[in-house]
Amino acid sequence: MTGFSVRNALRVSGHSTAASIALLLLRLIAGSAFILHGWQKVQNPVGWMGPASSIPGVLQFLAAISEFGGGIGWVSGFLTPLASLGIASTMTIAVSLHLIVLKDPFVNLTGGHSYELALVYLGIALLVLVLGPGKFSLDRKLFGERI
């Protein structure tokens, strides 16, 4: 029995070419959105929620880094499990904030706040975390395919 190694954890599960193309498109689209959302946040990483926010600066920093860095990770397919874990953690907090604290609806038909998008992104993060980045990723190039 072999022990845990980072290299083995980063190996990519084998998928068909079609599944890998779908994962690539999903990573590119969602990753680009996170880069754009995260870019605004990394400009003021400990205060992007404003001075009236009750969210500690360290949590704002972690969200900014996980969104911007996680988006880069998804687009490139590099350290994809780490990127997915960071994004999933941030989106779990976002869903909780909107659902439990703010009591926002799943979808707000008047265009106000909701937790729909955060929940969709959480689902994507969990999907990419479980399935991996697919064949078209730096992870596969650098760490190989899981046997």
Secondary structure as UniProt FT lines:
FT   HELIX           6..9
FT   HELIX           17..42
FT   TURN            45..49
FT   TURN            51..52
FT   HELIX           57..76
FT   HELIX           80..96
FT   HELIX           97..101
FT   TURN            109..110
FT   HELIX           116..131
FT   HELIX           138..143
//
